[in-house]
Amino acid sequence: MTAKALPTVNPDRCTGCGWCVAICPPHVLSLQAHGDGRWGPKRAVLHDAAGCTGCALCAVRCPFGAIAMAKVGTNAAGPAGGG
């Protein structure tokens, strides 16, 4: 089954709390450090778009409104933070 929408992460709103990663059933989201080297603020990243079911649990659970679902196959650019 192909997802009809994929999560897009707004890095300005993402705090790296990890709620989205914890609730994701197919485990396609991860936290990655942004900045110099391995250290820096963590942000959620969709690391496996093909494995995403489009369930939107991540977007619903995000307490900071950092995740929105974007339709697949539109003229929009790929998902932000899509690694």
VEXDREN-2710 file (C-alpha; in Angstrom, 1 decimal):
% VEXDREN-2710
k/r/px/py/pz
1/MET/0.0/0.0/0.0
2/THR/1.4/3.4/-1.0
3/ALA/0.8/6.3/1.3
4/LYS/-1.4/9.1/-0.1
5/ALA/0.4/11.6/2.2
6/LEU/3.7/11.9/3.9
7/PRO/4.7/13.8/7.0
8/THR/6.6/17.0/6.5
9/VAL/8.6/18.3/9.5
10/ASN/9.0/22.0/10.1
11/PRO/12.5/22.3/11.6
12/ASP/11.7/25.7/13.1
13/ARG/8.9/24.2/15.2
14/CYS/10.4/20.7/15.9
15/THR/11.9/20.5/19.4
16/GLY/13.2/17.0/19.0
17/CYS/11.0/15.7/21.8
18/GLY/10.6/12.3/20.1
19/TRP/6.8/11.9/20.5
20/CYS/6.4/11.4/16.8
21/VAL/9.1/8.8/16.7
22/ALA/7.6/6.9/19.6
23/ILE/4.1/6.8/18.1
24/CYS/5.0/5.9/14.5
25/PRO/3.8/2.3/13.8
26/PRO/6.1/1.5/10.9
27/HIS/9.1/3.3/12.6
28/VAL/10.0/5.5/9.6
29/LEU/10.7/8.6/11.7
30/SER/13.9/9.2/13.6
31/LEU/15.7/11.9/15.5
32/GLN/18.8/13.2/13.9
33/ALA/21.3/15.8/15.2
34/HIS/21.5/18.9/13.1
35/GLY/24.6/21.1/13.3
36/ASP/28.3/20.4/13.3
37/GLY/29.2/16.8/13.6
38/ARG/27.2/14.4/15.8
39/TRP/26.2/17.1/18.3
40/GLY/23.6/19.7/18.0
41/PRO/19.8/20.0/18.4
42/LYS/17.8/17.0/17.3
43/ARG/15.0/17.1/14.8
44/ALA/12.6/14.6/13.5
45/VAL/13.3/13.2/10.1
46/LEU/11.4/10.9/7.8
47/HIS/14.1/8.4/6.9
48/ASP/12.0/5.8/5.0
49/ALA/9.3/7.5/2.9
50/ALA/8.6/4.2/1.1
51/GLY/7.7/2.5/4.4
52/CYS/5.4/5.3/5.6
53/THR/1.7/4.3/5.7
54/GLY/0.4/7.9/5.8
55/CYS/-1.5/7.2/9.0
56/ALA/-0.8/10.7/10.3
57/LEU/-0.4/9.6/13.9
58/CYS/2.9/11.6/14.1
59/ALA/1.1/14.8/13.0
60/VAL/-1.7/14.3/15.5
61/ARG/0.7/13.5/18.4
62/CYS/3.1/16.4/17.8
63/PRO/2.5/18.8/20.7
64/PHE/4.2/21.7/18.8
65/GLY/2.4/21.4/15.4
66/ALA/5.7/20.7/13.7
67/ILE/4.4/17.9/11.4
68/ALA/1.9/18.3/8.6
69/MET/0.9/15.7/6.1
70/ALA/1.6/16.6/2.4
71/LYS/-0.2/14.8/-0.5
72/VAL/2.0/12.5/-2.5
73/GLY/2.2/13.1/-6.3
74/THR/1.5/16.8/-6.3
75/ASN/3.7/19.4/-7.8
76/ALA/5.0/20.3/-4.4
77/ALA/8.6/19.6/-3.5
78/GLY/9.4/16.4/-1.5
79/PRO/8.7/16.2/2.2
80/ALA/10.7/18.7/4.3
81/GLY/13.3/17.0/6.4
82/GLY/12.9/13.9/4.3
83/GLY/16.6/12.9/4.8
END
